[in-house]
Amino acid sequence: MDSSGHATIFDLVPGLASAHDLCMKHLFRSTLLHFLRDEQGQDLIEYTLLMAFIALASMSIMVTLSGSTTGIWKSANNQLSNAVIAAS
């Protein structure tokens, strides 16, 4: 019987419920095996990992170079300030 108390087809035909259970188990098993054997998404994962590695490497390079870039801008600022003072 279903949740409303009505008889279902599984109640009316003997053995149908067990056949239905076996069919669902087979369907679940075949779907799971197909998912595990499928390598179609493997390339996507590899490219994603490669892009993540490139992003991390880029960020570490930017952090490393930020100190020297700041030094270059400070030096240019000091030279321009000295030139303005000397020109006045």
PyMOL commands that set and color helices and strands:
alter all, ss='L'
color gray80, all
select helices_A, chain A and resi 9-12+16-37+42-87
alter helices_A, ss='H'
color red, helices_A
deselect
rebuild
show_as cartoon
